[in-house]
Structure formats: C-alpha cells, structure tokens
Amino acid sequence: MNLAAWILWINGSMGLMQPWKPQSGISLVGTLKALSPSRMNPAWFFILGVALILCFKILLLHYLGKPLASTVAVDFLLFPVFFKTGSLSHMALMGVVTFIRFSFMGYLWLWFLRCLTTGKGMDPLHGMLDAVLGPLGQRKAWLQGVLLWLLGVMLWTLLGALLARLEILPGRDASSLLWQATLISSAAWMSLRWLIYGMLALYLVHSYVYLGGWEGWDWLDQGVERLLWPIKPLRLHWKRIDFTPMVAWPLYGLLFALISRWLTHQGVVAAL
C-alpha cells in the first residue's frame, strides 16, 4: 500500500509543481465547465488517492491487528517503535509515519539512480528523475544528497518530538533528539544496499543471457560500471567470465555491515 500511495504522491506532487489552467471549451457546455469554480487541478485527485489509501491502511491495521497483538513494532533502522493496535489514533500515526519513511527511502533510491547515470543518452531518464525529485532535481548531485540527509534529520526531529509528546517514545532533550535524528537519517542510506544488490544481480544475468533490446539495459550497464569502478583495475577476468560483479557483492555487503554496526552502536549509546 505504501508503494501505491507513493506512486500517486509522485504524480500528484509533479502535477502541483507545474502551472495548470483549465482548458477553455469549444462548445457551450465545455465553456461553462471551464468557467466553473468547482474545477481544480487534476493533481489533487492523486493526493486524494493517497489519503484514501492511507485511511484504508489505517483501518486494516486497527481492525485486523487488534485481535492478533496488543502492539505492533515499526523498525526505524536503529530501534523499534511500538504502537497500540487497539488505539485508532496510534494506528493513524503509524500509517502516516511508515508512509513518510517509505517515501523518504524511495526518494533516496531515485537520487542514487540519478547519480549513477551521468553519461550520454541518459537525458530522457534524467528528465524523468529530475521531475520526480522536484526542486531537488535542479540542484547539483552532491547538494541533493546533503539536502536529502538534512530532510531526514528534520523529519525525525519532528516525529521524535511528537512521539515523545504522545508517550510512545521516552522524552529527550533537544540535543539528544537531534543526535538521534542524525543517526536515523544516516542509517536510512543503508537501504541503498538492496538497490545495489538488485542492480548487480540483474547485471550478472544480463551479461550472459540476452533479455531483449530494452533501452533500460544500457542504463543498467552504465550504472553498474560506476559501482564496479573501485575494483575494475584488479581485472578479475578469466577467459570470457568477469568475476568483478561477484567480488563486488560481498565487498559492498561488508562495507554496509561495518557502517550499520557503527550506526547501531551509536544508536545504543544515544538511547542510554
């Protein structure tokens, strides 16, 4: 449901950021419709769809979760947050919070894909990703990353303060909450490992199996080439077999594991 709501949110936000004017009708009926004050930007229908999906999700969490367990945990990367299934307000907050978390990670993935594909022939893809990223798409790649990280810090600072006020989380002073938000925003980037693993797996299959002339394979090849750049000089080839992606997989896994371990340790220290 989060994915469906996020897709609607992307379409709605893109529509709201573009200037829109009702088209003047050719016939009398069309003219009257164009002049009608009730007409609004179609993008708002996508936003309404997001609200309806979230409402349906909240009701499912409340009425299906209540008989099964008294609480449900949401993983916030460094620690779980427990919500009461018997409280509709708790489930409403959980539904909104999980959607925000999913959307933030989705924008991180799109930004990462945008950074990986900077060569020639990628203009159509870049245009689409820039449109989805909205105002961030007009900035330089490194600045986009910094702004996304700061957005994550701001979101958790606000959410953490709200959850503490509702006694879902223990109360903290401003400095502790800000440090916690910094760790959580940094830990959110660890979700990129699944995107990298997926790209490496598709690249391996595509390298030895013909899967058609889809233009997306060119984008995949270019993106994975940039991922493999640090170990390319090792020339891990044997005859026609390229072992570079196979070696890159555990190396990226080790890198993410070390970073996740450090962030988890810092999160435990921050919770004390």
FIKE-397592 format. One record per residue (C-alpha): x, y, z; residue number from 0; residue in one letter. Coordinates in steps of 0.2 Angstrom, whole numbers, plus 2048, in hexadecimal, padded with zeros to 3 digits. Each point is the difference from the previous one (the first is absolute). Layout:
<sites>
{{X Y Z} NUM 'A'}
...
</sites>
This chain:
<sites>
{{800 800 800} 0 'M'}
{{80E 80C 804} 1 'N'}
{{807 7FD 7EE} 2 'L'}
{{7EF 804 7F8} 3 'A'}
{{7FE 80F 80B} 4 'A'}
{{811 806 7FC} 5 'W'}
{{7FD 7FE 7ED} 6 'I'}
{{7F1 80B 801} 7 'L'}
{{809 80C 80B} 8 'W'}
{{80E 802 7F3} 9 'I'}
{{7F3 803 7F2} 10 'N'}
{{7F6 80C 80B} 11 'G'}
{{810 80A 806} 12 'S'}
{{806 801 7EE} 13 'M'}
{{7EF 807 7FA} 14 'G'}
{{7FF 80D 80E} 15 'L'}
{{812 806 7FC} 16 'M'}
{{7FB 804 7EE} 17 'Q'}
{{7F5 80F 7FB} 18 'P'}
{{7EE 7FA 7FC} 19 'W'}
{{7F2 809 7F8} 20 'K'}
{{7EF 7F9 7FB} 21 'P'}
{{7FF 7FE 7ED} 22 'Q'}
{{7F2 80B 7F9} 23 'S'}
{{7F3 7F6 7F8} 24 'G'}
{{7FB 801 7EE} 25 'I'}
{{7ED 7FC 802} 26 'S'}
{{7F4 80A 80C} 27 'L'}
{{801 7F1 80C} 28 'V'}
{{813 800 800} 29 'G'}
{{801 813 803} 30 'T'}
{{7F4 7FF 80F} 31 'L'}
{{80B 7F2 807} 32 'K'}
{{810 80A 7FD} 33 'A'}
{{7F8 80E 809} 34 'L'}
{{7F9 7F6 80F} 35 'S'}
{{809 804 810} 36 'P'}
{{7FE 7EE 806} 37 'S'}
{{80D 7FB 7F3} 38 'R'}
{{812 7FC 808} 39 'M'}
{{811 7FA 7FB} 40 'N'}
{{7FE 7ED 7FC} 41 'P'}
{{810 7FE 80B} 42 'A'}
{{7F5 802 80F} 43 'W'}
{{7F7 7EF 7FC} 44 'F'}
{{811 7F7 802} 45 'F'}
{{802 808 811} 46 'I'}
{{7EE 7FB 804} 47 'L'}
{{805 7EE 7FB} 48 'G'}
{{80F 801 80C} 49 'V'}
{{7F4 805 80E} 50 'A'}
{{7F4 7F2 7FC} 51 'L'}
{{80D 7F3 7FF} 52 'I'}
{{807 805 811} 53 'L'}
{{7EF 800 808} 54 'C'}
{{7FD 7EF 7F9} 55 'F'}
{{811 7FA 807} 56 'K'}
{{7FD 808 811} 57 'I'}
{{7EF 7F7 801} 58 'L'}
{{808 7EF 7FB} 59 'L'}
{{80E 802 80D} 60 'L'}
{{7F3 804 80E} 61 'H'}
{{7F3 7F3 7FD} 62 'Y'}
{{80B 7F2 7FA} 63 'L'}
{{80E 803 80C} 64 'G'}
{{7F6 803 810} 65 'K'}
{{7FB 7ED 801} 66 'P'}
{{812 7FA 7FC} 67 'L'}
{{80B 80B 80C} 68 'A'}
{{7FE 80E 80C} 69 'S'}
{{80F 80A 7F8} 70 'T'}
{{809 800 7EF} 71 'V'}
{{812 805 7FE} 72 'A'}
{{806 80B 7F2} 73 'V'}
{{813 7FF 7FC} 74 'D'}
{{808 811 7FF} 75 'F'}
{{811 7F8 7FB} 76 'L'}
{{808 802 811} 77 'L'}
{{7F2 7FC 80C} 78 'F'}
{{7EE 7FA 7FF} 79 'P'}
{{7F1 80C 804} 80 'V'}
{{7F1 7F7 808} 81 'F'}
{{7EE 806 7FC} 82 'F'}
{{7F0 7FA 808} 83 'K'}
{{7F5 7F6 7F4} 84 'T'}
{{7F1 804 80B} 85 'G'}
{{801 813 7FE} 86 'S'}
{{7FA 807 7EF} 87 'L'}
{{80B 80F 803} 88 'S'}
{{80F 7F6 802} 89 'H'}
{{7FD 7F6 7F0} 90 'M'}
{{7FC 811 7F7} 91 'A'}
{{811 806 806} 92 'L'}
{{809 7F0 7FB} 93 'M'}
{{7F8 800 7EF} 94 'G'}
{{806 812 7FC} 95 'V'}
{{811 7FD 808} 96 'V'}
{{804 7F0 7F6} 97 'T'}
{{7FA 809 7F0} 98 'F'}
{{80C 80E 804} 99 'I'}
{{80E 7F4 803} 100 'R'}
{{7FD 7F6 7F0} 101 'F'}
{{7FF 810 7F6} 102 'S'}
{{810 807 807} 103 'F'}
{{809 7F0 7FB} 104 'M'}
{{7F8 800 7EF} 105 'G'}
{{806 811 7FC} 106 'Y'}
{{812 7FA 806} 107 'L'}
{{7FF 7F2 7F4} 108 'W'}
{{7FB 80C 7F1} 109 'L'}
{{80E 80C 805} 110 'W'}
{{80D 7F2 800} 111 'F'}
{{7FA 7FA 7EF} 112 'L'}
{{801 812 7F9} 113 'R'}
{{812 801 807} 114 'C'}
{{805 7EF 7F8} 115 'L'}
{{7FA 805 7EE} 116 'T'}
{{80A 80F 7FA} 117 'T'}
{{805 7FB 7EF} 118 'G'}
{{7FA 804 7EF} 119 'K'}
{{7EF 7F9 7FA} 120 'G'}
{{7F9 802 812} 121 'M'}
{{7F6 810 7FD} 122 'D'}
{{7EF 7F9 800} 123 'P'}
{{803 7F6 810} 124 'L'}
{{808 80F 808} 125 'H'}
{{7F1 80B 7FB} 126 'G'}
{{7F4 7F4 808} 127 'M'}
{{80A 7FE 810} 128 'L'}
{{803 813 802} 129 'D'}
{{7ED 802 7FE} 130 'A'}
{{7FD 7F4 80E} 131 'V'}
{{80D 807 80B} 132 'L'}
{{7F7 811 7FE} 133 'G'}
{{80A 80F 806} 134 'P'}
{{80F 7F5 805} 135 'L'}
{{801 7FB 7EE} 136 'G'}
{{807 811 7FB} 137 'Q'}
{{80E 7FF 80C} 138 'R'}
{{811 7F8 7FE} 139 'K'}
{{801 7ED 805} 140 'A'}
{{80B 803 810} 141 'W'}
{{7F4 80E 806} 142 'L'}
{{7F1 7F5 7FD} 143 'Q'}
{{808 7F2 80B} 144 'G'}
{{803 80D 80E} 145 'V'}
{{7EF 807 7FF} 146 'L'}
{{7F8 7EF 800} 147 'L'}
{{80A 7FC 810} 148 'W'}
{{7FB 810 808} 149 'L'}
{{7EE 7FC 7FC} 150 'L'}
{{802 7F0 808} 151 'G'}
{{807 808 810} 152 'V'}
{{7F2 80D 800} 153 'M'}
{{7F2 7F3 7FE} 154 'L'}
{{806 7F5 80E} 155 'W'}
{{803 80F 80B} 156 'T'}
{{7ED 804 7FE} 157 'L'}
{{7FA 7EE 801} 158 'L'}
{{80B 7FC 80F} 159 'G'}
{{7F9 810 809} 160 'A'}
{{7EE 7FB 7FC} 161 'L'}
{{803 7EE 805} 162 'L'}
{{807 805 810} 163 'A'}
{{7F2 80C 803} 164 'R'}
{{7F4 7F2 7FE} 165 'L'}
{{80A 7F5 80B} 166 'E'}
{{804 7F3 7F3} 167 'I'}
{{812 804 802} 168 'L'}
{{809 806 810} 169 'P'}
{{803 813 800} 170 'G'}
{{811 807 7FC} 171 'R'}
{{808 811 800} 172 'D'}
{{803 809 7F0} 173 'A'}
{{812 7FB 7FE} 174 'S'}
{{7FD 7EE 803} 175 'S'}
{{7F1 800 7F4} 176 'L'}
{{80A 809 7F2} 177 'L'}
{{80F 7F3 802} 178 'W'}
{{7F3 7F2 7FF} 179 'Q'}
{{7F9 808 7F0} 180 'A'}
{{811 801 7F9} 181 'T'}
{{803 7EE 802} 182 'L'}
{{7EF 7FA 7F9} 183 'I'}
{{802 80B 7F1} 184 'S'}
{{811 7F9 7FD} 185 'S'}
{{7FA 7EE 803} 186 'A'}
{{7F3 803 7F3} 187 'A'}
{{80D 800 7F2} 188 'W'}
{{804 7EE 805} 189 'M'}
{{7F0 7FB 7F6} 190 'S'}
{{80A 804 7F0} 191 'L'}
{{809 7EF 803} 192 'R'}
{{7F0 7F7 7F9} 193 'W'}
{{800 80B 7F1} 194 'L'}
{{812 7FC 7FD} 195 'I'}
{{7FE 7ED 802} 196 'Y'}
{{7F1 801 7F4} 197 'G'}
{{80A 809 7F3} 198 'M'}
{{80F 7F4 801} 199 'L'}
{{7F5 7F1 7FF} 200 'A'}
{{7F7 807 7F0} 201 'L'}
{{811 805 7F9} 202 'Y'}
{{806 7EE 802} 203 'L'}
{{7F1 7F8 7F8} 204 'V'}
{{800 80D 7F2} 205 'H'}
{{813 7FD 7FC} 206 'S'}
{{7FD 7EE 7FC} 207 'Y'}
{{7EE 7FF 7FA} 208 'V'}
{{7F8 80A 7F3} 209 'Y'}
{{7F1 808 807} 210 'L'}
{{7FB 80B 7F1} 211 'G'}
{{804 811 7F9} 212 'G'}
{{7F8 80A 80E} 213 'W'}
{{808 811 802} 214 'E'}
{{801 7FE 813} 215 'G'}
{{80E 7F3 7FE} 216 'W'}
{{80B 80E 7FA} 217 'D'}
{{7FC 80A 810} 218 'W'}
{{803 7F1 80B} 219 'L'}
{{811 7FC 7F8} 220 'D'}
{{806 812 802} 221 'Q'}
{{7FA 801 812} 222 'G'}
{{808 7EF 805} 223 'V'}
{{810 806 7F7} 224 'E'}
{{801 80E 80C} 225 'R'}
{{7FD 7F5 80F} 226 'L'}
{{80E 7F4 7FB} 227 'L'}
{{80C 80F 7FC} 228 'W'}
{{80A 7FE 811} 229 'P'}
{{805 7EE 7FC} 230 'I'}
{{800 800 7ED} 231 'K'}
{{814 803 800} 232 'P'}
{{801 7EE 808} 233 'L'}
{{7FB 7F8 7EF} 234 'R'}
{{7F7 7F2 807} 235 'L'}
{{7FD 7F7 7F0} 236 'H'}
{{803 7EE 7FB} 237 'W'}
{{7FD 7FC 7ED} 238 'K'}
{{7EE 808 7FD} 239 'R'}
{{7FB 7FF 812} 240 'I'}
{{800 811 80A} 241 'D'}
{{801 7FD 812} 242 'F'}
{{800 812 805} 243 'T'}
{{7ED 801 804} 244 'P'}
{{802 7F0 80A} 245 'M'}
{{80E 808 80A} 246 'V'}
{{7F7 810 802} 247 'A'}
{{7F1 7F8 808} 248 'W'}
{{808 7FA 810} 249 'P'}
{{80B 810 801} 250 'L'}
{{7F1 80B 800} 251 'Y'}
{{7F8 7F5 80C} 252 'G'}
{{80F 802 80C} 253 'L'}
{{800 812 7FE} 254 'L'}
{{7EE 802 804} 255 'F'}
{{801 7F4 80F} 256 'A'}
{{80F 80A 807} 257 'L'}
{{7F6 811 7FE} 258 'I'}
{{7F0 7F8 807} 259 'S'}
{{809 7F9 80F} 260 'R'}
{{808 811 804} 261 'W'}
{{7EF 809 7FE} 262 'L'}
{{7F8 7F2 80B} 263 'T'}
{{80D 803 80E} 264 'H'}
{{7FE 812 7FF} 265 'Q'}
{{7ED 7FE 801} 266 'G'}
{{802 7F5 810} 267 'V'}
{{80B 80D 808} 268 'V'}
{{7F4 80E 7FB} 269 'A'}
{{7F1 7F6 808} 270 'A'}
{{809 7FE 811} 271 'L'}
</sites>
